[in-house]
Amino acid sequence: MTAVLATAGLLAATLTACGSARAGTPVPNGEDAAAYVSAKFDNTLDALSDTLYANDTRKTRLDTIVRFDEKRINQTISSVQLGHPPARLSRNHSNLDPNEYLDVYHPADSPYEYLRLGPVYASLAPTPWVQTPWTSGQYNECYWEGAQGMCKLLDATQDAVAAGHAMSANRKADGSLELIANVSLANFIDAAVVTFPDSIQQQFTADMKAQTFRTRVALDPQGKLSEIQMQGKITGNGHELEVDIHYRLDGTPSENDLPKLPDPSQVTVLADSAAVNDFYARMGEIQGR
């Protein structure tokens, strides 16, 4: 949701969960890490996938800082998933412009989704809230705004691991597991972690695409994702790309984290797909400026 660079696109791919090594047992490092990760992580892909499909209650935060020369993203997506079936809230706020934000709220089992528009998006509707039909129930968790960024990071990391770019895999005494992998810019682009406009994509050389970001993935003793962080700087062709993206659990959610439904007088209803498509087309124009 920023001009020049935009975190857009949907991704359903997931990284695997932790392997079968017992707490306290050594896990290969260095050159053996890739073989360990490929064998252990790939053999338990369903474990993390099941976690995502299970709609577990969680509260998360995703900080994204991406800089290409002087153009930059700096935004935070805080999200809550609570209950069964889950209520879902994501708050996407720019850290560069306090007027640029977009909150998306789907009450549990509601046929509607509600969007709260920051001042940057005020021209999209005559009210601060917009109501749209809820159409995402058939998709997995990676479809919703609160999980998209995490899924993209994991997809890029899985591709790097499959290519043999795992650096270490360490199991701690409590049974938690930490994986370090080098994710290339090519993996980053293919997974759409950030979508670059053509004017920037054209500046990336083959050498730049082969350079990597250090990526750390942490799984708790139950094999559930607790944190992922990607950091690094890539240079070439007279340009510099810097990335610091950090997803993590952010405490225990409660009903107090969810907003109340807005008063109908504060809501613009988009009743059909034509109205929704027009709304998002106009939003895209604002984000592309």
N, C-alpha and C positions, 0 to 999 in steps of 0.2 A: 504494500500500500504506500509506495513512495514513487515519486517521479524518478526517471532514469533507470533505477533498478527495482525489480518487483519480485516478491516471493509469491509466485503464482503457480497453478497446476496442482493436480491430484496424483497421489501415488499410493498403491496398495501393497507394494512389496515390503517385506519385513526382514530383519536380521534374525538369526537363530538365537535361541536361549542358551543357557550354560550347559556344559557337558556333564558327564556322570562322575567325574572325580570327586572323592569325598573331601569334606572340609579338612584342611590341614595337609593334604597330600600335595606334592609338588606338581606344578604344571609347566610344561616345556616353555623355554624362552628362546629368544634369538631365532636362529634358523629353523628350529623345530616348531616355532609358534604357528607358522602357516599350516603345517600338517596337522597340528593339534586342533587349531581353530576349524579347519575344513572338516575334519573328522567329527569332532565333538559338536560344534555349532550346527553344521549342516544336518547331522543326524537327529537333532532336536529342534528343527525348525518349527514344528507344530506347537511346541511348548510356549514360545513367545507369541505365535499367532493366536493360540487359544486365549492368552492373556488379553490380547487386543479385542478379540471377538467377545470376550466375557463381559465387557462393559464394566470393568472394575471401577469402584469409586476412587477418584484420585484428584489431586490438585497439582497443577504443573505450571512451570514458567519456561518460556523460550525467549532468550535474548539473542538478537541477531544484529551483529555489526559487520558490515561489508563495505570496503572502500576500494574503488577503482580510481586511482589518481586522486582527484579532488571531489569525485562524486561518491555519495555514500548512502547507505541504509543504516539506521540505528533505531530499532523498534523492539518492543516487548509484547509477546502474546502470553497472557495469563489465562489459564483455563480451569474449569471445574467440571467434573463428571460425577454425578451423585445419584445414587438410588438405582432401583431395578423395577421397571425400565428406567434408564438414566435421564435426568435433566442435564443439559449441557450448556455451558456458558463459555464463550471465548471473548477476550478483550484484546484487540489489536491496536496498540497505541504507539505512535511515533515518539521517540525521545528527542527529536530535533524540532518538532512543531507540536505544541500542546493542543492545537486545534485539529490535528489529523488523527482521528481514531474511529474505529468501527467495532461495535460490540454486537455479538450474535448470540441470541438466547433461544433455546428450544426447551420449553417446559416438558416434563415427563409425559409421554403419551399424547402430546398435543398434535393436532393436525396442522399447526401453524408454527412458523419460526419468526422471531422478532429481531430486527436490526436497529441499533441505536446509532445515529449518524452524528459524527463530529462536525464542527463548523465547516471544515474543508468540503464536506459532502452535503452541505445544507441545500444546495441547488437541486439535489436529486428528488426532494419531496418537500411539501409544505409543512410537514410535521417532523419532530426529531426522531420518531420511530416509524419503521416500515414493517408491515406484516406480509409474509409470503407463505404460500402453501409449503408444508413440510413434505419433501419428496425423497429424502435421503435414507429412509429407514431400511432399504434393501441393501445398502452398502456397508462395508466394514468400517471400523473406527478410523481408519486412515483417511476417510473421506471428509470428516468434519474438521473445522478450522483449528480446533485445539490439539489435533494429533497430526495434521499434515506435515508440519515441519519436522517432527520427530521421525515420521516414516521415511521422509526424504533423506534425512541424515543416515538412518539405518540402511536404506537401500544403497546409498553411495558406499557405505562402509562394507556391506556385504559384497559388493562388486570388487572392492579393493582386496578383501580377504580371499575371494575366489581367484584373484589374479596373483596371489602369493605375497601380498604386501602387509601381512600381519607382522608386527614387530615383537609383541610379547603378550602372554596370557598368564595372569597371576591370580591364583586362588588364595584368599586371605583366611585367617584362622576361623573367622565366623562363617565361612562357607561362601562369602560373596566373591565375585569374579570380576577382574578388570582386564579388558582387552585394549591394547594399543595397536593401531593400524595406521598406515600412511595412505591417505585417500588422494588420488591424483585430481588435478583440475578437470581432466576428462571425465572421471567418475562423478565429480561434483556437478558438471554440466549435464551429463546423461541422466542423473537422478533428479534434475531440476530443483536442487536445493535452493538455488536462486536462479531466476530467469533473467538473463541479460538481454538487453535490446541488441539488434543486429549491429549497431554502431560500435558496441563494445565487443561483441563476439568476434567481430572481424579483426580485432587487435590481438587475439590470442594465437600465438604461434604453436607449432607442434612441440617445441621445447617447453613452452609455458604449460601446455596441457599435460606434459609428463611430470611436471613438478607436483609436490604433494603437500597436503595439510595433515598435521598430526591430529589424530582422532582417538579419543578415549571413550570407551563404552563400559559402563558399570552395571552389573546385575546383582541383585540382592541374593541372600542365601536360598531363596525360593525360586530363583531363576527369572525374576521379573526385572524389567529395565528400571533403573533408578536415576541414571544420568548418562548423558552423552555430550561431549564437547569436542569441537573441531576448531583448530587454530593454526594459523600460519600465514606466510607472506610469499607471494610469487612475483618474480620480476622477469622482464623480457620485452623486447621490441620497444624500449623506451617507456614502458608502463610498469605500474606496481598494483598488484591486487592483494589486499589484506582481508583476512577472514577471522572472526571470532564469534562462533555460534555455540550457545550453551543451553541445553535442555536438561531440566531436572525436576524431581518431585519437590513440592513447595508446601509441605504441611498437610494437615488433615482437613478436608472440606466439610462444610456444614451448610444447613439451609440458609444461614446468614450470608453466605457467599453468593447466593442467587438473588437476582433482582425481583421486585414485584412486577406483575404485569402492568404495563402502562395504561393510563386512562384512555379509553377509545378516542377521545378528542385529540390525543397526542399521536395517533397512529394513522398512517396512510396505508390502505389495504391494496395490495397488488393481487388481484383475484385470479389471474390466469398466467399461463406461460409466456404469452406475448408481452404482458406488462412486466413480468420478471425479467425477461430477456432484454427489454428496452432499458430497464433500470440498470442492469449490470453493464450493458454497452456504454451507457452514459458514465457509469462509475469508472470503467476502463479508460475513457477519455480523460477524466480528471487525473487518474493515477499516471497516465502517460505524459502529462504535461511537464 
